[in-house]
Amino acid sequence: MITKRIIPCLDVRDGRVVKGVNFDGLRDVSSPVELAAYYSRAGADELVFYDITASAEGRRMFTDILTETCRGVFIPLTVGGGISELSDFERVLSCGADKVSVNSGAIKNRSLIGEAAKRYGDQCVVLSADVKRVGGELHVFARGGRDDTGMEAIEWIKRCVGEGAGEVVVNSIDTDGVRGGFDIPMLRAVCEAVGVPVIASGGAGCIGDFIDLFETLPGVDAGLAASIFHFGEVRIAELKGEMKRRGIDFRDEKEITKFTCDSILKLAKELHAVIRSVNPGLFFFLNGAWEEEMIGLNTQLECECLPPCAELGYDYLPVQAHYLRTIAGDNSVLCM
């Protein structure tokens, strides 16, 4: 069984995290900066940040709040909302995002996914599909679930994956916020249609819903939820504890490779690179493959005894993440 991921979702409107039911009736939850930092410490494997009204309002994402959020997050961050052209990928990645989620933008600009995958790699391109049943069919919706495109969802998802989407988030509008469990039939149809990671979104109401998801559909890579995490109804540590008891594999923080200060300095010398210390025990290798474009892809490792940045005399460490993966081994945490 593949290692499962637990992903909290931050739906952001006007700089605040909100949550509703069936994509409607939104209510205020918290600051995205504070909530993201909390999840980064609480055992979340990744985070998703959606500016949920950017597409509907025909504007670009508010990057100031995104940049501030990224500063406090040390796990992979996927960002979406208002992504309609290649320059939007550039702008969001430069704020510190690791992956970019596209939904309405891909519907309007059918070449967007292919262009983005070619430039940044398919691991950076995430298709977010808002899907709802209409007359017995699965339809794709745009503009935050407001507009029925009339397109059949499975064929649309297959097309986008074929063009280069490296991951798919399936947002079931029918089960969103209802807390009756994930949309298993819809997710099964997607898993059978594509060979990339599939993230289930919409419907989680308790720990048992995640267990049912992963046991019923072993091909699903991750479970995404919002309100049950935001309001403390499900603790990530408790969820992973139950997953462990049920034999469901997930990323264990104890498996993260630890590096001594000497090994870090040796690696820096070998790569002709410099180090940027973030906070005690953590540092970033900034990806140098796109250094001139400053898109901000990061590789995060946990290390022992790392001195403060000033003592090392360095500001940052640009390296190519795929090269670091080879050196560091499979247990390193790659924020891509």
N, C-alpha and C positions, 0 to 999 in steps of 0.2 A: 504493500500500500504506500502511495506517495505521502510525503510529509505534508500535513495540513496546516493551513494558516488561519489565524483569527484576526479579522480586520475591522476595527471600528471605523465608522463613516461620519465625517463632519459635513453636514449640509449647511452651507453658509449663505446668509442673506443679510445685506447691509452690515457686514462685518460681525455678525453674530451667528452662532450655531442654532439652527432651528430644527423642528421635527413635526411631522404631521401624519395623516392617515390617507392612504391611497393618493399620495402626492398632493394632498390638500389640507386645509385647516392647520397651517403652520403655527407653532408656538415657540417662544424663546427658550433656549436651553442654557447657553454659556458662551464665554469667550473662546474662539477657536485656538488662540494662543495658549491659554491656560489648559484647555481640554486636551490639546495635542501633546503638550508637555507631560500631562498626567498619564496618558496612554503610553507614551514612550517609556515611562518608568514602570508601568503596571503590567508589562508582559505582552502587549500587542505585538504581532509580528510585522504588521504594516499599518499604514493609515491611508484613508482616502479623503480628499478635500474637494468638495464640489461647491463652486459658486453657482447656486441653483437658479438664479434669475438672470445671469449674464446673457444667455442665448435668447431668452424671452424678451429681454429689454434691448437686444441688439447692440450690446456693448462688450468691451473687453473685460477680462477679469481684473478685479482690484488687486494689484500685485503688492501693494504696501502691506496689507494684512497677511498675505501669503508669505512674503519675505520674513516678517516677524515670526510667523508660525514655524517656518522652516528652521529658524535659528535654535529653537528649543526642542527639535525632534531628532532623534538618533536612530530611527528605524526608517525603512523605505517609505516614501511618500508619493502617492499618485494624486495628480491634480487635474481637475476638469472644470469646464464651464466657460463658454464663450470662446472655445477653440475652433476657429473657422479657417485659418490659413497657416502656412508653414511658419511664419514669423511669430505666431502665437506659441508654438512649441518652443521656439528659441527664447521667448520672453519668460515663459513659465519655468523652463529648466534653469534659466539664469537666476531665478529667485531661490533655487535650491531643491526643486522637485526632482524626483528620480525617474518618474514615468508620467506620461501625459495621457489623460483619458479624453476621448473624443466621441461625441454623440451627434447632436444636431449639425455640427460643422461637417461631418462626413456625409450626412444626407444631402446637404446643399452643395458640397464640393466633393464629388465622387473620386477625385484624384488625390485627395488630402492624405489618406492613410498610406497609399503607395509612396507618395513623395516623402512623407515623414519617416517611414520605415527605411527607405533607401538612404536618407541622410543620417538618421540617428540610430538605426537598428530596430528590428521588430520587438526587441525586449523593452523598448522605450514606449511603444505605441499600444495603448489599451483601448479596445472598443467597449463603450458603455452602451448597452441596448436597453431602452425602456420598453417593456413589452406588456401588452394587455390582450385579453381575449375579446374578439369582436366577431359576433356571428359564428362562433365555433372555430375561428381562425386566430392565430397568434399574429398580432399586428405590431409594427414598430411605431412608437410615438416620438415626437420631437418637441423641442422647446419645453423641457422639464415635464413631459407627460401631458402637455396641453393639446398637441395636434396629432391626430391620427394620420399617418403618412399613407396608409392603405397598403404598405409593403408587408409581405409575409416575412415574419421575423427570422425563421431558420435560414431561409435563402439569403436574407440580408447578412446575417452573421457569417455564413459560409463565404459569401463574396468578400466581406471585409477581411476575414482571416486569410483568404487567398491572396489578397492584395498586400498583406504584411502586418496585420494586427497580431501581436504576439500574445495577447491575453484578452479574455472577454469577461466583462462584468454583466451578468444578467439581472436586471432590475425588474422584478415582477410587480407591476402596478396593482394587480389584483390582490396581492398579499401584503403589499407595503403597509407597515404600521399596524396591521391587523393582529399580529402576534399569534397566529394560528399554525405556524410552521412554514418552512420554505416551500416554494412551488415545485415540488418534486417532478410532476409530469413535464413541466416546461423545461426544467434543468436537464432532465433525462434526454429530451429531444435535442438540446444543444450539445450535450456531451457526446451523443451518438453522431453528431454532424461534423464536429471539428476535433482537431488533434492538439489544440493549444490549451493552456490552463484556463479553467472556467471558475469564476467566482460567483457564488450564490448570494443574491441580495433580495431582501424583502420577505418579511414574515416571521422572523425569529422572535419568540416570546419567552423562551426559557432554555436552560442548558440542554434539556432533552431534545429540542429542535435541532441543535447542532449535531448531537449524537445520531439522531435519526437521519439527518442529511448525509453524514459521512459514512454511516453503515449501509444506507440504502443506495447511495450513489458514490462508490469508491473513486469514480473518475473526477468528482468535483475536487478542486484544489483548495478552495478556501470558502469560509463563511463570513459574510459581511453583515454587520448590524449597526444600529444607531441607538435608538431610545433605551433599549434594555441595558446597554452599557452606560449611556449618559446619565441615567437616573439610578444607577447602582443596583438594578434588579438582578443583574448577572455580573459577577466579578470574573475577570479573565483568568485569574489564578485558579479559581474554583472550577471554571469550565475546563481548563487544561488538566486539572486534577482528575475530573471525571473522564476526560478523553484518555488519560493514562490508564485509569482503571479498566476502561473498555478496550484497551489495546489499540487505540487510534494514535498513530504516530504524529508528532508535531515537533516543531523546533524547540530544543531544550537549550536554555541559556548556558548550561554547564558544558555543552558541547562546543561552545565558541572557542576557537584557538586563542591561546594567550601568548603574547610576545613579550620578551624582556626588552628593556631599554637598549641593551647592546645589539639585539637582533634587529630592532627598528633602525638603529643608526647604520648597521651593516647594510640593510636593505636600501636605505636612503642613498648610501654611497654607491651601491651597485647600480641604482637607477638614475644616478646623477640628479637626485631630487632633494627637496627640503620638506620639513614637517610643519603642519599647522595643528597646534594643540587646541582642543575644544574645551574640555574640562577634565578634572582628575580621572585618569584611567581610560579616557577616550581620546581618539584623534582621528583626523580625516586624511586620506590620500585623495587629493583632488584630481579628477580624471584629466590627464594631459592630452588625450587624443583630440579634444575639441577646445584646448586651452585658449586659443585665439578668439573663439566665439563665446567663451565664458558661459557655457550652458549649465555648469554647476553639478554635473553628475558626481556622486561621491561614493567612496568605498570606506566603510566604517569597520574598524577592528577594535577589539578590547585588548588592552595590554597591561602589563604589570610595571609599576615603578616608573612611569613616564614622567620625566621632569617637566616643569612648566616650560612653555614655549620660549620664554625669554632666555632660559638657561641653555636651551639648545641653539639659540641664535637664529632660528628659522621662522619663517612666516607661514609657509604652506608646502605641501609635498605633492606636486603633480606627477601622476603616473598613469599608465593605461590599465584600466581595471582588469581586462582579460589577462594581462601579463601578471598582475598581482595575484589573480586567482590561481595561476599556475604555481607561483612561488609559495603562496600562503597555504594552499591546500583547500580541500572542499569544506572544511569547518569554519572558514572565515565568513563573516557576515558581509555580503556584498549588497549595497544599497542601490540596486539597479532593477 
